[in-house]
């Protein structure tokens, strides 16, 4: 069975969203409070503008000596990020993340952010899928499904 982003990976997620004029410190605090590693940046109409991750905070703020209280998310976000759709497969999403070196991708449905997927989420889903495939193959090879 090929796992889909929705509902197999993302279900009933509350989006951690911020605006471009909020600060890096506010993003870090929100990530800690919500125990997430990325926030989406939305405009006033809820349209996706970008993404800010823990990696962005360390590389684009801390490592270059910027002040977290003064640095605006609009200045450090990754604009127009790649996204996933609800019907994308977990395996395809994992491959995209590997190729592009991402760890988080927003999920859009009709232009609206409905979730965030991490590489950890996808790995777990693909692992389950591979284990199921192995069990099916073993059952077929060892006779449980012979003639089925």
PEJO-V615453 format. One record per residue. N is the residue number from 0. PHI is phi in whole degrees, -180 to 180 (none if undefined). Layout:
# PEJO-V615453
n:N phi:PHI
n:N phi:PHI
This chain:
# PEJO-V615453
n:0 phi:none
n:1 phi:-86
n:2 phi:-74
n:3 phi:-99
n:4 phi:-58
n:5 phi:-120
n:6 phi:-104
n:7 phi:-72
n:8 phi:-108
n:9 phi:-104
n:10 phi:-151
n:11 phi:57
n:12 phi:-93
n:13 phi:-97
n:14 phi:-74
n:15 phi:-97
n:16 phi:-119
n:17 phi:-141
n:18 phi:-110
n:19 phi:-62
n:20 phi:-89
n:21 phi:-79
n:22 phi:-99
n:23 phi:-60
n:24 phi:-63
n:25 phi:-61
n:26 phi:-65
n:27 phi:-61
n:28 phi:-64
n:29 phi:-65
n:30 phi:-62
n:31 phi:-65
n:32 phi:-59
n:33 phi:-93
n:34 phi:56
n:35 phi:-126
n:36 phi:-113
n:37 phi:-157
n:38 phi:-129
n:39 phi:-92
n:40 phi:-108
n:41 phi:-117
n:42 phi:-85
n:43 phi:-62
n:44 phi:-92
n:45 phi:85
n:46 phi:-81
n:47 phi:-68
n:48 phi:-106
n:49 phi:-174
n:50 phi:-141
n:51 phi:-128
n:52 phi:-117
n:53 phi:-57
n:54 phi:-61
n:55 phi:-60
n:56 phi:-63
n:57 phi:-73
n:58 phi:-82
n:59 phi:-99
n:60 phi:-123
n:61 phi:-62
n:62 phi:-64
n:63 phi:-104
n:64 phi:78
n:65 phi:-80
n:66 phi:-85
n:67 phi:-61
n:68 phi:-76
n:69 phi:-111
n:70 phi:-78
n:71 phi:-83
n:72 phi:-61
n:73 phi:-61
n:74 phi:-86
n:75 phi:-119
n:76 phi:-69
n:77 phi:-88
n:78 phi:-76
n:79 phi:46
n:80 phi:-68
n:81 phi:-60
n:82 phi:-136
n:83 phi:-115
n:84 phi:-107
n:85 phi:-59
n:86 phi:-94
n:87 phi:-64
n:88 phi:-86
n:89 phi:-62
n:90 phi:-65
n:91 phi:-64
n:92 phi:-65
n:93 phi:-63
n:94 phi:-66
n:95 phi:-60
n:96 phi:-64
n:97 phi:-66
n:98 phi:-64
n:99 phi:-91
n:100 phi:63
n:101 phi:-101
n:102 phi:-118
n:103 phi:-143
n:104 phi:-138
n:105 phi:-71
n:106 phi:-110
n:107 phi:-111
n:108 phi:-133
n:109 phi:54
n:110 phi:79
n:111 phi:-108
n:112 phi:-71
n:113 phi:-116
n:114 phi:-179
n:115 phi:-135
n:116 phi:-114
n:117 phi:-106
n:118 phi:-62
n:119 phi:-66
n:120 phi:-60
n:121 phi:-69
n:122 phi:-58
n:123 phi:-61
n:124 phi:-68
n:125 phi:-68
n:126 phi:-61
n:127 phi:-61
n:128 phi:-62
n:129 phi:-65
n:130 phi:-63
n:131 phi:-64
n:132 phi:-64
n:133 phi:-64
n:134 phi:-62
n:135 phi:-63
n:136 phi:-65
n:137 phi:-62
n:138 phi:-63
n:139 phi:-69
n:140 phi:-66
n:141 phi:-94
n:142 phi:100
n:143 phi:-61
n:144 phi:-115
n:145 phi:-61
n:146 phi:84
n:147 phi:-78
